[in-house]
Amino acid sequence: MAEHTFDLVVLGGGSGGYAAALRAAELGKRVALVEKDKVGGTCLHRGCIPTKALLHAGEVADIARDASTIGIRATLEGIDPDGVRAYREGIVAKKYKGLQGLVKARGITVVEGEGRLEAGPAVRVGDDLYRGTDVVLATGSYTRTLPGLELGGRVIASEEALELSEIPSRVVVIGGGVIGVEFASIWHSFGADVTIVEALDRLVPNEDPALSKALERAFRRKGILAKTGVKFSSVEQTDAAAVVTLEDGSTVEGDYVMVAVGRGPATAGLGYEDAGVAIDRGFVTTDDRLRTSVPHVWAVGDIVPGLQLAHRGFQQGIFVAEEIAGLKPVAVPESTIPRITYCSPEVASVGLSEPQAVEAHGADAIISYEYNLAGNGRSEILGTSGIVKVVRVKDGPVVGVHLIGDRVGELITEGQLAVAWEAHPEDIAPYVHAHPTQSEALGEAFLALAGKPLHAL
């Protein structure tokens, strides 16, 4: 057994872990990064990046399919699964190579293998012990499933969906959250018949109800069937299909059933509790500075209760590295972290939904405004519909910004600034939004809430 000593040992090389390692090394710390698979984690290799590549491929397919509507003579001859795979894998490989170069340039020691936390604090990998002045836990998440919905055969999760060598003709998606509606968009664009089953009463149930309604309308127009407010009961597989039975007695059949009911914290069997780290329902509990119950042990990313987003984990990794270095970084409130669902149309939001704002401030204190993208020139050119919804406190700041429409994820940063800086619509209204852009729709909403609508009624 060999023992190695570092200033910082990071357990997990996903978004939160590698961000902590890179920033700590930049600040002069000697860093070891322990990863059982590949640095970059789920986001780079099996999540954010490959799925968004597939969504772009689907967008191109839809554009080719509808080209004649804008006077372009083009046809969609079909989807080449091998070509799409090569495109997707090429993007991942390029980003992975770049990340490996960054890690190497910063002098970070990458330890390949499954690590386990021990008192000290330290991380054991095989027979070797990596002792750190500080240890950051960043072990990410795993795909959840439901009782009676075990993975295998024609029942798959997003990881297996990425690796399919065929384009299924029919797919049943269990779960209408972020992952579910994104894969529904991908498969529909590739030509499959898609049915989404969501136990709650609306799609993307964590979003403002106005966005859920708009997405459901958009999916209906596309031909994506959504069964909401009904729970999964059982599934039976045959050689040719999988049949899902719902609690209302109805059945849905598909070539595949994809489970998209969320992700759980990957903390089991890693020695956390044995080392004294407090765990609640699988999540690591921390204070507002991301310190665990054990001195000099920190936690970031999906294992910390809250939004399971790569950019949240990335920011937390940087935060912890700077906190360890004594820089006293500013803690970013969860409410100011933007959320984007990259289905077609995209859904993006930051801050409080209208029901949350009403709960926090009272119904009489909240005003909201919805601007329809039908009035936006750039959206008309792109052929997208949707809304911009802004929620404010009466005579007070903007507390929520909610968008749906193609490419609106690129607009949410302005909403983030408005919410995070507690800006009043009157503060934003004088600023000029370039024409013709979709950002003008945000400007129109702020103008309306400031009492001086231009194109709005």
Buried (B, 14 or more C-beta within 10 A) or exposed (E): EEEBEBBBBBBBBBBBBBBBBBBBBBBEBBBBBBBBBBBBBBBBBBBBBBBBBBBBBBBBBBBBBEBEEEEEEEEBEEBEEEEBBEBBBEBBEEBBEEBBEBBEEBEBBBBBEBBBBBEBBBBBBEEBBBBBBBBBBBBBBBBBBBEEBEBEEBBBBBBBBBEBEEBBEBBBBBBBBBBBBBBBBBBBBBBBBBBBBBBBEBBBBBBBBBBBBBBBBBBEEBEBBBBBEBEBBEBEBEEEBBBBBBEEEEEBBBBBBBBBBBBBBBBEEBBBEEBBBEBEEBBBBBEEEBBBBBEBBBBBBBBBBEBBBBBBBBBBBBBBBBBBBEEEBEEEEEBBBBBBBBBBBBBBBBBBBBEBBBEEBEEEBBBBBBBBBEBBBBBEEBEBBBBBBBBBBEEBBBBBBBBBBBBBBBBBEBBBBBBBEEBBBBBBBEEEBEEEBBBBBBBBBBBBBBEEBEEBE
